[in-house]
Amino acid sequence: MRRLFPASLIAVLLVAALMTWDYHRVDARDRRVAAAVVRCGGRIGSLPFWPFGTEYRISVTRPWLENELEALGELNTLRGTVTVAFVDCELTQHELELAKKYLNDCHLFRIANNRVIPWTSATNAEKTKLQ
């Protein structure tokens, strides 16, 4: 019994240290990504559920340029679900392909007339322009 107590105490302290480290790492990444989204003209909100993941919602009112999309590549590494909504703006086929290339782990949507239209394929960009 006396040998078991120090081992379990060490295990609990190790788990607490790892959880603290993970929390600070995730928090720092969230802050970096939020700053990058704001610098690129977007808005970001999230519903945190650490340590399991977070739901991130990003909205933009204009298409992002290629250098902005490169800077936002860290969105793919976030733990959780990331949705990017292009609000009342048109994306060309090329702009949509760039967004899908750089934000390949994100869910892309278009919001027009209070309707949410998912971009599930590259050909969907041309279809949604007709609506």
PyMOL commands that place a pseudoatom at each C-alpha (Angstrom):
pseudoatom trace, name=CA, resn=MET, resi=1, chain=A, elem=C, hetatm=0, pos=[0.000, 0.000, 0.000]
pseudoatom trace, name=CA, resn=ARG, resi=2, chain=A, elem=C, hetatm=0, pos=[2.794, 2.436, 0.834]
pseudoatom trace, name=CA, resn=ARG, resi=3, chain=A, elem=C, hetatm=0, pos=[4.496, 1.794, -2.506]
pseudoatom trace, name=CA, resn=LEU, resi=4, chain=A, elem=C, hetatm=0, pos=[1.282, 2.315, -4.447]
pseudoatom trace, name=CA, resn=PHE, resi=5, chain=A, elem=C, hetatm=0, pos=[0.605, 5.810, -3.058]
pseudoatom trace, name=CA, resn=PRO, resi=6, chain=A, elem=C, hetatm=0, pos=[3.785, 7.501, -4.411]
pseudoatom trace, name=CA, resn=ALA, resi=7, chain=A, elem=C, hetatm=0, pos=[3.330, 5.880, -7.831]
pseudoatom trace, name=CA, resn=SER, resi=8, chain=A, elem=C, hetatm=0, pos=[-0.291, 7.007, -8.100]
pseudoatom trace, name=CA, resn=LEU, resi=9, chain=A, elem=C, hetatm=0, pos=[0.643, 10.501, -6.911]
pseudoatom trace, name=CA, resn=ILE, resi=10, chain=A, elem=C, hetatm=0, pos=[3.309, 10.744, -9.599]
pseudoatom trace, name=CA, resn=ALA, resi=11, chain=A, elem=C, hetatm=0, pos=[0.834, 9.541, -12.228]
pseudoatom trace, name=CA, resn=VAL, resi=12, chain=A, elem=C, hetatm=0, pos=[-1.772, 12.117, -11.167]
pseudoatom trace, name=CA, resn=LEU, resi=13, chain=A, elem=C, hetatm=0, pos=[0.802, 14.926, -11.182]
pseudoatom trace, name=CA, resn=LEU, resi=14, chain=A, elem=C, hetatm=0, pos=[2.042, 13.858, -14.614]
pseudoatom trace, name=CA, resn=VAL, resi=15, chain=A, elem=C, hetatm=0, pos=[-1.501, 13.842, -16.048]
pseudoatom trace, name=CA, resn=ALA, resi=16, chain=A, elem=C, hetatm=0, pos=[-2.188, 17.268, -14.503]
pseudoatom trace, name=CA, resn=ALA, resi=17, chain=A, elem=C, hetatm=0, pos=[1.034, 18.660, -15.983]
pseudoatom trace, name=CA, resn=LEU, resi=18, chain=A, elem=C, hetatm=0, pos=[0.224, 17.269, -19.445]
pseudoatom trace, name=CA, resn=MET, resi=19, chain=A, elem=C, hetatm=0, pos=[-3.311, 18.665, -19.339]
pseudoatom trace, name=CA, resn=THR, resi=20, chain=A, elem=C, hetatm=0, pos=[-2.009, 22.093, -18.301]
pseudoatom trace, name=CA, resn=TRP, resi=21, chain=A, elem=C, hetatm=0, pos=[0.548, 22.054, -21.107]
pseudoatom trace, name=CA, resn=ASP, resi=22, chain=A, elem=C, hetatm=0, pos=[-2.102, 20.992, -23.645]
pseudoatom trace, name=CA, resn=TYR, resi=23, chain=A, elem=C, hetatm=0, pos=[-4.539, 23.679, -22.520]
pseudoatom trace, name=CA, resn=HIS, resi=24, chain=A, elem=C, hetatm=0, pos=[-1.940, 26.443, -22.910]
pseudoatom trace, name=CA, resn=ARG, resi=25, chain=A, elem=C, hetatm=0, pos=[-0.842, 25.105, -26.303]
pseudoatom trace, name=CA, resn=VAL, resi=26, chain=A, elem=C, hetatm=0, pos=[-4.436, 25.021, -27.602]
pseudoatom trace, name=CA, resn=ASP, resi=27, chain=A, elem=C, hetatm=0, pos=[-5.184, 28.457, -26.149]
pseudoatom trace, name=CA, resn=ALA, resi=28, chain=A, elem=C, hetatm=0, pos=[-2.094, 30.002, -27.799]
pseudoatom trace, name=CA, resn=ARG, resi=29, chain=A, elem=C, hetatm=0, pos=[-3.018, 28.484, -31.167]
pseudoatom trace, name=CA, resn=ASP, resi=30, chain=A, elem=C, hetatm=0, pos=[-6.600, 29.775, -30.828]
pseudoatom trace, name=CA, resn=ARG, resi=31, chain=A, elem=C, hetatm=0, pos=[-5.312, 33.287, -30.154]
pseudoatom trace, name=CA, resn=ARG, resi=32, chain=A, elem=C, hetatm=0, pos=[-2.941, 33.168, -33.161]
pseudoatom trace, name=CA, resn=VAL, resi=33, chain=A, elem=C, hetatm=0, pos=[-5.696, 31.971, -35.480]
pseudoatom trace, name=CA, resn=ALA, resi=34, chain=A, elem=C, hetatm=0, pos=[-8.217, 34.528, -34.189]
pseudoatom trace, name=CA, resn=ALA, resi=35, chain=A, elem=C, hetatm=0, pos=[-5.702, 37.340, -34.756]
pseudoatom trace, name=CA, resn=ALA, resi=36, chain=A, elem=C, hetatm=0, pos=[-4.976, 36.086, -38.288]
pseudoatom trace, name=CA, resn=VAL, resi=37, chain=A, elem=C, hetatm=0, pos=[-8.691, 35.907, -39.148]
pseudoatom trace, name=CA, resn=VAL, resi=38, chain=A, elem=C, hetatm=0, pos=[-9.268, 39.464, -37.910]
pseudoatom trace, name=CA, resn=ARG, resi=39, chain=A, elem=C, hetatm=0, pos=[-6.202, 40.723, -39.824]
pseudoatom trace, name=CA, resn=CYS, resi=40, chain=A, elem=C, hetatm=0, pos=[-7.693, 39.202, -42.990]
pseudoatom trace, name=CA, resn=GLY, resi=41, chain=A, elem=C, hetatm=0, pos=[-11.013, 40.984, -42.460]
pseudoatom trace, name=CA, resn=GLY, resi=42, chain=A, elem=C, hetatm=0, pos=[-13.030, 38.150, -40.955]
pseudoatom trace, name=CA, resn=ARG, resi=43, chain=A, elem=C, hetatm=0, pos=[-14.888, 37.545, -37.724]
pseudoatom trace, name=CA, resn=ILE, resi=44, chain=A, elem=C, hetatm=0, pos=[-14.425, 34.475, -35.548]
pseudoatom trace, name=CA, resn=GLY, resi=45, chain=A, elem=C, hetatm=0, pos=[-16.428, 32.953, -32.735]
pseudoatom trace, name=CA, resn=SER, resi=46, chain=A, elem=C, hetatm=0, pos=[-16.104, 29.651, -30.972]
pseudoatom trace, name=CA, resn=LEU, resi=47, chain=A, elem=C, hetatm=0, pos=[-17.829, 27.296, -28.588]
pseudoatom trace, name=CA, resn=PRO, resi=48, chain=A, elem=C, hetatm=0, pos=[-14.971, 25.807, -26.557]
pseudoatom trace, name=CA, resn=PHE, resi=49, chain=A, elem=C, hetatm=0, pos=[-15.154, 22.275, -25.258]
pseudoatom trace, name=CA, resn=TRP, resi=50, chain=A, elem=C, hetatm=0, pos=[-11.577, 21.597, -24.191]
pseudoatom trace, name=CA, resn=PRO, resi=51, chain=A, elem=C, hetatm=0, pos=[-9.995, 18.982, -24.277]
pseudoatom trace, name=CA, resn=PHE, resi=52, chain=A, elem=C, hetatm=0, pos=[-12.312, 17.348, -26.816]
pseudoatom trace, name=CA, resn=GLY, resi=53, chain=A, elem=C, hetatm=0, pos=[-12.517, 20.102, -29.417]
pseudoatom trace, name=CA, resn=THR, resi=54, chain=A, elem=C, hetatm=0, pos=[-14.159, 23.380, -30.275]
pseudoatom trace, name=CA, resn=GLU, resi=55, chain=A, elem=C, hetatm=0, pos=[-16.638, 24.566, -32.861]
pseudoatom trace, name=CA, resn=TYR, resi=56, chain=A, elem=C, hetatm=0, pos=[-15.176, 27.547, -34.715]
pseudoatom trace, name=CA, resn=ARG, resi=57, chain=A, elem=C, hetatm=0, pos=[-17.373, 29.786, -36.854]
pseudoatom trace, name=CA, resn=ILE, resi=58, chain=A, elem=C, hetatm=0, pos=[-15.706, 32.249, -39.174]
pseudoatom trace, name=CA, resn=SER, resi=59, chain=A, elem=C, hetatm=0, pos=[-17.516, 34.738, -41.391]
pseudoatom trace, name=CA, resn=VAL, resi=60, chain=A, elem=C, hetatm=0, pos=[-16.065, 36.931, -44.118]
pseudoatom trace, name=CA, resn=THR, resi=61, chain=A, elem=C, hetatm=0, pos=[-17.669, 39.451, -46.456]
pseudoatom trace, name=CA, resn=ARG, resi=62, chain=A, elem=C, hetatm=0, pos=[-15.138, 39.212, -49.276]
pseudoatom trace, name=CA, resn=PRO, resi=63, chain=A, elem=C, hetatm=0, pos=[-13.067, 36.459, -50.882]
pseudoatom trace, name=CA, resn=TRP, resi=64, chain=A, elem=C, hetatm=0, pos=[-9.652, 35.978, -49.309]
pseudoatom trace, name=CA, resn=LEU, resi=65, chain=A, elem=C, hetatm=0, pos=[-6.534, 36.494, -51.400]
pseudoatom trace, name=CA, resn=GLU, resi=66, chain=A, elem=C, hetatm=0, pos=[-4.069, 33.642, -51.847]
pseudoatom trace, name=CA, resn=ASN, resi=67, chain=A, elem=C, hetatm=0, pos=[-1.528, 35.119, -49.410]
pseudoatom trace, name=CA, resn=GLU, resi=68, chain=A, elem=C, hetatm=0, pos=[-4.292, 35.507, -46.810]
pseudoatom trace, name=CA, resn=LEU, resi=69, chain=A, elem=C, hetatm=0, pos=[-5.338, 31.891, -47.322]
pseudoatom trace, name=CA, resn=GLU, resi=70, chain=A, elem=C, hetatm=0, pos=[-1.720, 30.814, -46.805]
pseudoatom trace, name=CA, resn=ALA, resi=71, chain=A, elem=C, hetatm=0, pos=[-1.635, 32.753, -43.543]
pseudoatom trace, name=CA, resn=LEU, resi=72, chain=A, elem=C, hetatm=0, pos=[-4.869, 31.065, -42.476]
pseudoatom trace, name=CA, resn=GLY, resi=73, chain=A, elem=C, hetatm=0, pos=[-3.586, 27.564, -43.169]
pseudoatom trace, name=CA, resn=GLU, resi=74, chain=A, elem=C, hetatm=0, pos=[-3.384, 26.973, -39.425]
pseudoatom trace, name=CA, resn=LEU, resi=75, chain=A, elem=C, hetatm=0, pos=[-7.186, 26.721, -39.413]
pseudoatom trace, name=CA, resn=ASN, resi=76, chain=A, elem=C, hetatm=0, pos=[-6.682, 23.157, -40.635]
pseudoatom trace, name=CA, resn=THR, resi=77, chain=A, elem=C, hetatm=0, pos=[-4.795, 22.234, -37.460]
pseudoatom trace, name=CA, resn=LEU, resi=78, chain=A, elem=C, hetatm=0, pos=[-7.463, 23.346, -34.998]
pseudoatom trace, name=CA, resn=ARG, resi=79, chain=A, elem=C, hetatm=0, pos=[-8.967, 20.669, -32.783]
pseudoatom trace, name=CA, resn=GLY, resi=80, chain=A, elem=C, hetatm=0, pos=[-12.662, 20.578, -33.590]
pseudoatom trace, name=CA, resn=THR, resi=81, chain=A, elem=C, hetatm=0, pos=[-14.973, 21.732, -36.368]
pseudoatom trace, name=CA, resn=VAL, resi=82, chain=A, elem=C, hetatm=0, pos=[-14.114, 24.829, -38.410]
pseudoatom trace, name=CA, resn=THR, resi=83, chain=A, elem=C, hetatm=0, pos=[-16.756, 26.441, -40.618]
pseudoatom trace, name=CA, resn=VAL, resi=84, chain=A, elem=C, hetatm=0, pos=[-16.039, 29.382, -42.909]
pseudoatom trace, name=CA, resn=ALA, resi=85, chain=A, elem=C, hetatm=0, pos=[-19.032, 31.319, -44.218]
pseudoatom trace, name=CA, resn=PHE, resi=86, chain=A, elem=C, hetatm=0, pos=[-18.729, 33.776, -47.088]
pseudoatom trace, name=CA, resn=VAL, resi=87, chain=A, elem=C, hetatm=0, pos=[-21.531, 36.242, -46.390]
pseudoatom trace, name=CA, resn=ASP, resi=88, chain=A, elem=C, hetatm=0, pos=[-23.128, 37.996, -49.372]
pseudoatom trace, name=CA, resn=CYS, resi=89, chain=A, elem=C, hetatm=0, pos=[-20.040, 37.719, -51.545]
pseudoatom trace, name=CA, resn=GLU, resi=90, chain=A, elem=C, hetatm=0, pos=[-19.409, 35.918, -54.795]
pseudoatom trace, name=CA, resn=LEU, resi=91, chain=A, elem=C, hetatm=0, pos=[-16.476, 33.577, -55.273]
pseudoatom trace, name=CA, resn=THR, resi=92, chain=A, elem=C, hetatm=0, pos=[-15.189, 32.708, -58.698]
pseudoatom trace, name=CA, resn=GLN, resi=93, chain=A, elem=C, hetatm=0, pos=[-14.314, 29.128, -59.515]
pseudoatom trace, name=CA, resn=HIS, resi=94, chain=A, elem=C, hetatm=0, pos=[-10.612, 29.949, -59.034]
pseudoatom trace, name=CA, resn=GLU, resi=95, chain=A, elem=C, hetatm=0, pos=[-11.207, 31.613, -55.648]
pseudoatom trace, name=CA, resn=LEU, resi=96, chain=A, elem=C, hetatm=0, pos=[-13.219, 28.625, -54.461]
pseudoatom trace, name=CA, resn=GLU, resi=97, chain=A, elem=C, hetatm=0, pos=[-10.515, 26.193, -55.595]
pseudoatom trace, name=CA, resn=LEU, resi=98, chain=A, elem=C, hetatm=0, pos=[-7.901, 28.242, -53.699]
pseudoatom trace, name=CA, resn=ALA, resi=99, chain=A, elem=C, hetatm=0, pos=[-10.056, 28.266, -50.575]
pseudoatom trace, name=CA, resn=LYS, resi=100, chain=A, elem=C, hetatm=0, pos=[-10.534, 24.501, -50.796]
pseudoatom trace, name=CA, resn=LYS, resi=101, chain=A, elem=C, hetatm=0, pos=[-6.794, 24.024, -51.356]
pseudoatom trace, name=CA, resn=TYR, resi=102, chain=A, elem=C, hetatm=0, pos=[-5.674, 26.035, -48.327]
pseudoatom trace, name=CA, resn=LEU, resi=103, chain=A, elem=C, hetatm=0, pos=[-8.638, 25.304, -46.055]
pseudoatom trace, name=CA, resn=ASN, resi=104, chain=A, elem=C, hetatm=0, pos=[-9.049, 21.644, -46.942]
pseudoatom trace, name=CA, resn=ASP, resi=105, chain=A, elem=C, hetatm=0, pos=[-10.135, 20.541, -43.435]
pseudoatom trace, name=CA, resn=CYS, resi=106, chain=A, elem=C, hetatm=0, pos=[-12.691, 23.351, -43.061]
pseudoatom trace, name=CA, resn=HIS, resi=107, chain=A, elem=C, hetatm=0, pos=[-16.361, 23.379, -44.030]
pseudoatom trace, name=CA, resn=LEU, resi=108, chain=A, elem=C, hetatm=0, pos=[-17.049, 26.162, -46.549]
pseudoatom trace, name=CA, resn=PHE, resi=109, chain=A, elem=C, hetatm=0, pos=[-20.449, 27.832, -46.864]
pseudoatom trace, name=CA, resn=ARG, resi=110, chain=A, elem=C, hetatm=0, pos=[-22.038, 30.729, -48.656]
pseudoatom trace, name=CA, resn=ILE, resi=111, chain=A, elem=C, hetatm=0, pos=[-24.733, 32.784, -46.961]
pseudoatom trace, name=CA, resn=ALA, resi=112, chain=A, elem=C, hetatm=0, pos=[-27.038, 34.674, -49.305]
pseudoatom trace, name=CA, resn=ASN, resi=113, chain=A, elem=C, hetatm=0, pos=[-30.501, 36.041, -48.522]
pseudoatom trace, name=CA, resn=ASN, resi=114, chain=A, elem=C, hetatm=0, pos=[-30.359, 34.402, -45.071]
pseudoatom trace, name=CA, resn=ARG, resi=115, chain=A, elem=C, hetatm=0, pos=[-29.867, 30.981, -46.673]
pseudoatom trace, name=CA, resn=VAL, resi=116, chain=A, elem=C, hetatm=0, pos=[-26.894, 28.770, -45.884]
pseudoatom trace, name=CA, resn=ILE, resi=117, chain=A, elem=C, hetatm=0, pos=[-25.554, 27.075, -49.002]
pseudoatom trace, name=CA, resn=PRO, resi=118, chain=A, elem=C, hetatm=0, pos=[-22.725, 24.549, -48.482]
pseudoatom trace, name=CA, resn=TRP, resi=119, chain=A, elem=C, hetatm=0, pos=[-19.971, 24.346, -51.052]
pseudoatom trace, name=CA, resn=THR, resi=120, chain=A, elem=C, hetatm=0, pos=[-19.535, 20.618, -51.250]
pseudoatom trace, name=CA, resn=SER, resi=121, chain=A, elem=C, hetatm=0, pos=[-17.758, 20.576, -54.579]
pseudoatom trace, name=CA, resn=ALA, resi=122, chain=A, elem=C, hetatm=0, pos=[-15.874, 22.975, -56.808]
pseudoatom trace, name=CA, resn=THR, resi=123, chain=A, elem=C, hetatm=0, pos=[-18.683, 22.934, -59.362]
pseudoatom trace, name=CA, resn=ASN, resi=124, chain=A, elem=C, hetatm=0, pos=[-21.116, 24.209, -56.747]
pseudoatom trace, name=CA, resn=ALA, resi=125, chain=A, elem=C, hetatm=0, pos=[-19.646, 27.732, -57.031]
pseudoatom trace, name=CA, resn=GLU, resi=126, chain=A, elem=C, hetatm=0, pos=[-21.167, 28.263, -60.445]
pseudoatom trace, name=CA, resn=LYS, resi=127, chain=A, elem=C, hetatm=0, pos=[-24.512, 26.766, -59.398]
pseudoatom trace, name=CA, resn=THR, resi=128, chain=A, elem=C, hetatm=0, pos=[-24.893, 29.075, -56.405]
pseudoatom trace, name=CA, resn=LYS, resi=129, chain=A, elem=C, hetatm=0, pos=[-24.271, 32.176, -58.537]
pseudoatom trace, name=CA, resn=LEU, resi=130, chain=A, elem=C, hetatm=0, pos=[-27.516, 31.451, -60.357]
pseudoatom trace, name=CA, resn=GLN, resi=131, chain=A, elem=C, hetatm=0, pos=[-29.556, 31.498, -57.134]
for i in range(1, 131): cmd.bond("trace and resi %d" % i, "trace and resi %d" % (i + 1))
show_as sticks, trace
zoom trace
